[in-house]
Amino acid sequence: MGRNVQTIWARRFNNEKSSYSGNFKASVIEYMHDKKLSLFQTAIHFGIPSDSTLIVWKRIYYEEAWKNVNRVDRKSEIKF
C-alpha cells in the first residue's frame, strides 16, 4: 500500500478535517480532467481523504464554469 493511501486511511480513521483554497480545488479538478483520472485516483494523488469531497468540488466547478459562460461581460459595471 502506498504512502498516500495510508495517509488517506489514517485521516479517515482519525476524522481529520482539512481546509482547501478555491484555487487548489479548481486545480485539482482541472488536473483530474487533464489526466483523465478517476475521483479515487485523484484523491490519492493529492492526499484528499475522501473521493466524495471531489464530487462536490467537481459539481461546483462545472456549475460555476457554466454560469461564467452565460454571463454577459459588463466592464463598466465592475467596481474595484
N, C-alpha and C positions, 0 to 999 in steps of 0.2 A: 504494500500500500504506500503510495507516495506521500510526501510531506504535506502537500496541500490538502489531500483527502483527510489525513489525520487531524489537521488544523480545523477543517470544517466540522468533523465529527466532535472534536473537543468543544468547539463553540456551541454546537447544538446541545451537547450534553450539559454544558455549564450555563446555557441560555444567555450567552454574551450578546449584547446589542452593540451594533456599530452604527456610526453616522457617516454618510457619504455626501459629498457635494454634488450639486446638479451637473457640473461639468464631468465629474467622474462617472456618474450614472449614464450620461449621454455617450461618453467614450466607450464604456463597457458594451452598450447596446450596438454601437457602430462597429466595434471590434467583432462582436458576435456575428453581425450581419456580414461584414467583410470576409471573415474567415470561415463562414458557413458552419458555425459551431452550434451545438445544442445548448439549451439552457443549462443543463447539468455540466457540460464541458466548460462552459463559460464561468459558471460559479466556481468550479475547481480551479480554473486558471487564475482567477482574481481573488481566490480565497474568501468568497462570499458564502456564508453559512447555509443558505437555502436557495435553491433554484427558483422557488416560488417568489422570492424577492424580485428576481429578474422578470417574472411575468408581469408584475406591477410596473416596473420600470419601462418595460417594452410597450405596454399599453399606453402609458403616459407619453412616452417618446413619440409614438406614432400619432396619437391624438393631437399633440402639440404641433407636430410637423404638418398635419392636415390643416389645422387652424391657420398656420402661417402661410400655407399655400393659398388659402382662400382669402387672406387678409389683404385689404387694399392699403397700399403704402401711401400715407399722407404725411410727408415730411414736414409740412407746415404746422401740423398739429403736435409734433413731438416736442416735449418740453424736457430740458435738461436741468 
